[in-house]
């Protein structure tokens, strides 16, 4: 049988899983993907954790202990999620060692409510870094205006960073600048650059979703012909900028000191439109030195029918620029598209984080009742109910 994922890996694409749960860890499913599907990394986000904690009984024993201790809900969320990420880091450690520290990484995101607060983001990144205490950890920091200096500051402290929620080319350039500045400061601070990793998570399918919606509204045949083309074009032009930055003299000085490049990571790669090929955002974005983080169904779909070419990116820059020119000619404002996506991206993760907090609060209250100990979470619930009654 053709090993399609092996071919993809040989083409320079690191295969990461966009999912994590305690059930996946305890069942050995994550380790099986690592051993059998060329998996070399894991990404998480607030949405993934909200789903994991709502679906599984695997967390009950820890919830019971947390309830007995009377911890507040925010601490409980951190204890639950960092436990999973620490475990996943250990599962992925063989990939980390085999790649010399490049792969085998597991990501956890700072509280998305801090997306517009630089100092708090840096402090949160540091707290997660020492709490999980694994060399193959990535701390996810969003590429907001406030996130950019936080990226630099975290890297300067020797913290490995996954920059998330990148949608536009100009912001991506700023992210790479923040990365270079962070490594330069890390070097000045005496850190071993070979131990510091970073990826830049460039979101893909959401771009098509937003652009296609606008093309449908425009309604012309010329506009409709451009559906499903914006996301791949955007990512390909991002890779062009990556190639320019990481062939510069400035980068070479850091590479000579042992630094690894900040690889582009294609995120949001599941196809949202059923009319599109289910592996389009993998097949059309094959290039050396990239990461593609996929939900498990996409991994299996590629293993079944993905088609691997040596490089589907670097020879397509002119075509990508033409797509952008054509989008502009029919009235799609890509700068507005990017602004909307960044704002919505932060809002969606904030909403998922709140969903996670609400779910853990209820679970803690239930666990506290089960132990005969009310727990701080139950007290929080009672206080919230009183406040709601007073505000009714």
C-alpha positions in Angstrom: 0.0 0.0 0.0 1.1 3.6 -0.7 2.3 5.4 2.4 0.8 8.8 1.5 1.6 10.4 4.8 5.1 9.1 4.6 5.4 10.8 1.2 4.1 14.0 2.6 6.6 13.9 5.4 9.4 13.2 3.0 8.3 16.3 1.0 9.2 18.4 4.1 5.8 18.7 5.7 5.7 17.9 9.4 2.3 16.2 10.3 0.7 17.5 13.5 -2.6 16.7 15.1 -5.0 19.5 15.8 -6.7 17.9 18.8 -6.1 16.5 22.3 -8.1 14.9 25.0 -7.4 12.7 28.0 -9.3 9.9 26.4 -6.9 10.1 23.4 -4.0 10.0 25.8 -5.2 7.2 28.1 -6.3 5.0 25.2 -2.9 5.2 23.6 -4.5 6.7 20.5 -2.1 9.6 20.4 0.9 7.3 20.6 -0.6 5.1 17.9 -0.8 8.1 15.5 2.8 9.0 16.3 3.9 5.4 15.5 1.7 4.6 12.6 0.7 8.0 10.9 4.0 9.9 11.0 2.6 12.3 13.6 5.3 14.6 15.0 3.4 17.3 16.9 0.1 18.3 18.6 -1.7 21.6 18.7 -4.5 22.6 21.1 -6.8 25.6 21.6 -9.6 26.6 24.0 -12.2 25.1 21.6 -10.5 21.7 21.7 -10.2 21.7 25.5 -13.8 22.8 25.9 -14.9 19.8 23.9 -12.6 17.4 25.6 -13.7 18.3 29.1 -17.4 18.2 28.1 -17.3 14.7 26.6 -15.2 12.5 28.9 -15.3 10.9 32.3 -11.5 10.7 32.3 -11.3 14.0 34.3 -13.6 12.9 37.2 -10.9 11.8 39.6 -9.0 15.1 39.1 -12.1 17.1 39.4 -12.9 15.4 42.7 -9.5 16.2 44.0 -9.7 19.8 42.9 -13.1 20.1 44.5 -11.8 18.7 47.8 -9.1 21.2 47.7 -11.6 24.0 47.1 -9.7 25.5 44.2 -11.3 28.2 42.2 -12.4 27.5 38.6 -9.5 29.3 36.9 -6.9 27.3 38.7 -8.9 24.1 38.0 -8.9 24.9 34.3 -5.1 25.3 34.3 -4.6 22.1 36.3 -6.8 20.0 34.0 -5.3 21.4 30.7 -1.7 21.4 31.8 -2.0 17.8 33.0 -3.0 16.8 29.5 -0.4 18.8 27.7 2.4 17.6 30.0 1.3 14.0 29.3 1.2 14.7 25.6 4.7 16.1 25.7 5.9 12.9 27.2 4.1 10.9 24.5 5.7 13.0 21.7 9.1 13.1 23.3 10.5 10.4 20.9 9.7 12.7 17.9 11.3 15.6 19.7 14.5 13.6 20.3 14.6 12.1 16.8 14.3 15.6 15.2 16.9 17.3 17.4 14.2 19.3 19.1 12.5 20.6 16.0 9.3 18.4 16.2 7.6 16.4 18.9 6.1 19.7 20.2 2.8 20.2 22.0 1.1 23.6 22.2 -1.0 25.2 24.9 -2.5 28.7 24.6 -2.4 31.6 27.0 -5.7 32.8 28.2 -7.3 34.3 25.1 -8.9 37.1 27.2 -5.3 38.5 27.5 -5.0 38.9 23.7 -4.8 42.6 24.0 -2.6 42.8 27.1 1.1 42.4 26.5 2.5 42.1 30.1 -0.2 39.7 31.3 0.4 37.5 28.2 4.1 37.4 28.9 3.5 36.5 32.6 1.0 33.8 31.6 3.4 32.4 29.1 6.1 32.1 31.8 3.7 30.5 34.2 2.6 27.9 31.8 6.2 27.2 30.8 7.4 26.4 34.3 4.1 24.7 35.3 4.3 22.1 32.4 8.1 22.0 32.5 8.8 20.1 29.3 11.4 21.1 26.7 9.1 20.1 23.8 6.3 22.5 24.9 5.1 25.4 22.8 3.2 28.4 24.3 0.6 29.8 21.9 0.5 33.6 21.8 -2.0 35.3 19.4 -0.6 37.6 16.7 -2.5 40.6 17.9 -0.9 44.1 18.2 -0.4 43.4 21.9 0.8 39.9 21.1 3.7 40.9 19.0 5.9 42.4 21.8 4.8 39.5 24.0 6.2 37.0 21.4 9.5 38.8 21.5 9.6 39.0 25.3 8.7 35.3 25.7 11.4 34.1 23.3 13.9 36.4 24.9 13.3 34.4 28.2 14.0 31.1 26.3 10.3 30.2 26.0 9.4 28.3 22.8 6.4 30.0 21.1 3.7 29.0 18.7 2.3 32.2 17.2 -1.4 31.7 16.5 -4.3 33.5 14.7 -2.2 34.8 11.8 -4.4 35.6 8.8 -2.7 38.3 6.8 0.7 38.8 5.0 1.6 42.1 6.7 0.9 40.7 10.2 2.9 37.6 9.3 5.9 39.8 8.4 5.5 41.5 11.8 5.5 38.0 13.5 8.7 37.1 11.8 10.3 40.4 12.9 9.1 39.7 16.5 10.7 36.2 16.3 14.0 37.5 15.1 14.1 40.2 17.7 13.2 37.7 20.4 16.0 35.3 19.4 18.5 38.2 19.3 17.5 39.1 22.8 17.6 35.5 23.9 21.2 35.2 22.6 22.2 38.4 24.4 20.6 36.9 27.6 22.8 33.8 27.3 20.1 31.3 26.2 21.0 28.3 24.0 19.2 29.2 20.8 19.2 25.5 19.7 16.7 24.8 22.5 14.2 27.5 21.5 11.6 26.6 18.9 8.8 28.5 17.2 6.2 28.1 14.5 3.9 30.7 13.0 0.3 29.4 12.7 -1.1 30.8 9.5 -4.9 30.1 9.3 -6.2 28.8 6.0 -9.8 27.6 5.5 -11.3 30.5 7.4 -10.0 32.8 4.7 -12.0 31.0 2.1 -15.0 31.0 4.3 -15.0 34.7 4.6 -14.0 35.5 1.1 -16.4 33.1 -0.5 -19.2 34.7 1.5 -18.3 38.0 0.0 -18.0 36.6 -3.5 -21.4 35.0 -3.2 -22.8 38.4 -2.2 -21.2 40.1 -5.2 -22.8 37.4 -7.3 -21.1 37.9 -10.7 -19.7 35.0 -12.7 -16.3 36.5 -12.4 -16.7 36.6 -8.6 -18.0 33.1 -8.3 -15.1 31.8 -10.3 -12.8 32.9 -7.6 -14.4 30.8 -4.8 -12.0 28.5 -3.0 -8.9 30.3 -4.3 -8.1 33.0 -1.7 -6.9 30.8 1.2 -4.3 28.9 -0.7 -3.1 32.0 -2.6 -2.7 33.8 0.8 -0.7 31.0 2.3 1.5 30.6 -0.7 2.4 34.3 -0.6 3.1 33.9 3.1 5.6 31.2 2.3 7.3 33.5 -0.2 7.8 36.0 2.6 9.1 33.2 4.9 11.7 32.2 2.3 12.9 35.8 1.9 13.3 36.4 5.7 15.0 33.1 6.4 17.5 33.6 3.6 18.7 37.0 5.0 22.0 37.8 6.6 20.2 38.7 9.8 18.7 35.2 10.0 22.0 33.6 9.1 23.7 35.1 12.1 21.2 33.5 14.3 21.4 30.2 12.5 25.1 30.2 13.0 24.4 30.5 16.7 22.3 27.4 16.6 18.8 28.8 16.0 16.1 26.9 14.2 13.9 28.8 11.8 10.3 29.7 12.7 8.4 27.3 10.4 5.1 28.3 8.8 2.3 26.1 10.2 -0.8 25.7 8.2 -3.7 25.8 10.6 -7.5 25.5 10.1 -6.9 22.9 7.4 -10.2 21.1 7.5 -12.4 21.9 4.5 -15.4 23.9 5.6 -17.2 23.8 2.2 -18.2 20.2 1.2 -17.9 21.1 -2.4 -14.1 21.3 -2.0 -11.7 18.4 -1.9 -11.4 17.3 1.7 -7.5 17.4 1.6 -7.2 20.5 -0.5 -5.4 22.5 2.2 -2.8 19.8 2.5 -2.2 19.0 -1.1 -2.0 22.6 -2.2 0.4 23.7 0.5 3.2 21.2 0.3 6.6 22.9 0.7 9.9 22.2 2.5 10.1 23.2 6.2 6.4 23.6 6.8 4.0 22.1 9.3 0.4 21.1 8.6 -1.8 20.6 11.7 -4.8 18.6 10.9 -7.9 17.2 12.7 -7.7 13.4 12.8 -10.3 12.9 10.0 -8.1 14.9 7.6 -5.0 12.8 8.6 -6.9 9.6 7.7 -8.4 11.2 4.5 -4.9 12.0 3.3 -3.6 8.6 4.2 -6.5 7.2 2.0 -6.4 9.4 -1.1 -4.0 12.4 -0.6 -1.8 13.1 -3.6 1.7 14.3 -2.8 3.8 16.4 -5.1 7.3 17.6 -4.3 6.3 21.2 -3.9 3.0 22.9 -4.7 3.9 26.3 -3.3 7.1 27.9 -4.5 6.3 27.8 -8.2 2.9 29.3 -7.7 3.6 32.8 -6.4 2.6 34.6 -9.6 -0.6 32.7 -9.8 -1.3 33.6 -6.2 -0.7 37.3 -6.9 -3.1 37.1 -9.8 -5.8 35.6 -7.5 -5.3 38.6 -5.2 -5.5 41.1 -8.1 -8.7 39.4 -9.4 -10.3 39.5 -5.9 -9.6 43.2 -5.8 -11.0 43.7 -9.3 -14.4 42.2 -8.3 -14.5 44.3 -5.1 -13.1 42.0 -2.3 -11.1 44.1 0.2 -8.6 41.6 1.6 -7.3 44.0 4.2 -10.9 44.1 5.6 -11.2 40.3 5.3 -8.0 39.9 7.4 -9.2 42.5 10.1 -12.5 40.7 10.4 -10.9 37.3 10.7 -8.4 38.4 13.4 -11.1 40.0 15.5 -13.5 37.0 15.1 -10.6 34.6 15.8 -9.9 36.2 19.2 -13.6 36.4 20.0 -14.2 32.8 19.1 -11.4 31.6 21.4 -12.6 33.9 24.2 -16.1 32.3 23.9 -14.6 28.8 23.9 -12.6 29.7 27.0 -15.7 31.0 28.7 -17.5 27.7 27.7 -14.5 25.8 29.2 -14.7 27.8 32.5 -18.4 27.3 32.7 -18.1 23.6 32.1 -15.4 23.1 34.7 -17.3 25.2 37.2 -20.3 22.9 36.9 -18.2 19.8 37.0 -16.4 21.0 40.2 -19.7 21.8 41.9 -20.9 18.3 41.0 -17.7 16.7 42.2 -17.8 18.7 45.4 -21.3 17.5 46.2 -20.2 14.0 45.5 -17.5 14.2 48.2 -19.6 15.9 50.8 -17.4 19.0 50.3 -19.0 22.1 48.8 -15.8 23.3 47.3 -15.1 26.8 46.2 -16.7 26.2 42.8 -20.0 25.5 44.5 -19.7 28.6 46.5 -18.9 30.5 43.3 -22.1 29.1 41.8 -24.2 30.1 44.7 -22.7 33.6 44.7 -23.3 33.9 40.9 -26.9 32.8 41.5 -27.4 35.4 44.2 -25.9 38.1 41.9 -28.1 37.0 39.0 -31.2 37.2 41.3 -30.2 40.7 42.5 -29.8 41.9 38.9 -33.0 40.3 37.6 
